[in-house]
Amino acid sequence: MHLIELGVFLRSRRARITPAEVGLLTVPRRRVPGLRRDEAARMAGASEDY
């Protein structure tokens, strides 16, 4: 799988889940739909840097 395709796939999966659905506080202005990369990493127990 090409890296661009992987990025598109991961962004589409994060966009499906809202922060409220997983118990995170929502702020009025979010730049992206769904979970942010660092929020998804924390929930998965992975490093936010990678």
C-alpha positions in Angstrom: 0.0 0.0 0.0 1.3 3.4 -0.9 1.9 5.9 1.9 -0.6 8.4 0.5 -3.3 5.7 0.4 -2.5 4.7 3.9 -2.8 8.4 5.1 -6.2 8.7 3.3 -7.4 5.5 4.9 -6.3 6.5 8.5 -7.8 10.0 8.2 -11.1 8.5 7.0 -11.3 6.2 10.0 -10.5 8.9 12.5 -13.2 11.2 10.9 -15.8 8.5 11.6 -15.5 8.8 15.4 -16.4 12.0 17.3 -14.6 12.9 20.5 -17.9 12.7 22.4 -18.4 9.1 21.3 -15.2 8.0 23.2 -15.7 10.3 26.2 -13.4 13.1 25.3 -14.3 16.8 25.8 -15.2 18.6 22.7 -14.0 22.1 22.0 -16.1 24.5 19.9 -13.6 24.8 17.0 -11.9 21.8 15.7 -9.9 21.9 12.5 -10.5 18.3 11.5 -13.6 16.1 11.8 -13.4 13.3 14.2 -10.5 12.4 16.4 -7.1 14.1 16.2 -4.0 12.0 15.5 -2.8 12.4 19.1 -6.2 11.5 20.6 -6.3 8.3 18.5 -2.7 7.4 19.5 -3.4 7.9 23.2 -6.5 5.7 23.0 -4.6 3.0 21.2 -1.7 3.1 23.7 0.7 4.1 21.0 3.3 6.9 20.9 1.9 10.2 19.7 5.2 10.9 17.9 4.8 8.0 15.5 
